[in-house]
Amino acid sequence: MIPCRAMVFVGALLVARAVSAATESSPQLVAATAAHSVVKIYGAGGLRGLEAYQSGIILSPDGRIATAMSTVLDSEGIDCVLDDGRRFEATLLGVDPRRELAVLTIDAADLPAAVPAEERAAAGTRVLAVSNMFGVAVGDERASVQRGVIASVVPLEARRGAADAPYTGTVYVLDFTTNNPGSPGGAIVDSRGRLLGMIGKELRSSAGGIWLNYALPVDELLAGSEAIVAGRSVAVAAADTTPFDLGLLGIVLVPDLLDRTPPFVEAVVPGSTGARAGLAADDLLIAVGGRAVGSRAAAERAVGAIPAGDPLRLSVIRKGKVVDCELGPRPTVAEGRAPQGAAP
């Protein structure tokens, strides 16, 4: 027969273990653990609709960070602030224009990397969204956490302004408001804290015009990141160089009317390098040699950063699809000659 005192001890031990197990899987602990792998990113911007901050996800302990491809990264200095308040200057490894994904790296070790889920989640899965939405967290303040459900898993059909989003693959559509300023690049995790996806940029549905709250699934996130790291979409951070006049390639961009005029192609001179590469009027230039560009000035700097004689590749959005145009070796300014009929 078990003594009464022993029974009380065993009962107390079982209760303690149950409480411990419940605590380990509590939403509060899951959110805190997920927040360790989310970073605050600061760069270019500062205007309404062009915020100078967003979020990122630590993918590896050695400092590899995934985030959304945006104008925030169009900066000579990109700052990353970790959950514990440590600040690092990041280097842009490259971008994936189709997934609108970028990979940064910082000089750090033993970082709390996110643990990816082994498979995609299904509709109805309860999730947490962790990001620095609206830039409310600074220093060692923790990123914001929201709770909701994956409403559906469907192909993305959306637009930003008048341009269709280049990514048309499957996304998680969420039933809560996650895609706020500062949120792109944030993490979506399940009830066990496993990474399910990355919060995308602010987009409107092409069908109904409503704002979408969505996330890029983790398998797409990892595939794009691995391609960038492997060198298939690599972009070395540009040095301080003189902007290159794209008119020397026969490419006429829209006039620089704003501080950050989007790099739309206004015209292409017949018979020029740009025309032979297949560029056309109304193309939106989004990347130069794998480096994201969000303005006319950024495009000119990015082309200028490519050494003369190296291959020049431009990525544009045309009718909702990403089109890569190979322009051959980049000429020097002295070699470049504006083709006949080029705009002055």
Helices and strands as residue ranges (DSSP letters): H 4-24, H 27-36, E 38-42, E 53-60, E 64-68, G 71-73, E 78-81, E 87-96, E 101-105, E 126-131, G 133-135, E 144-155, E 158-160, E 163-164, E 170-174, E 187-189, E 195-199, E 203-205, E 211-212, E 214-217, H 218-229, G 246-249, E 251-253, E 265-268, H 273-276, E 284-288, E 291-292, H 296-305, E 311-318, E 321-329
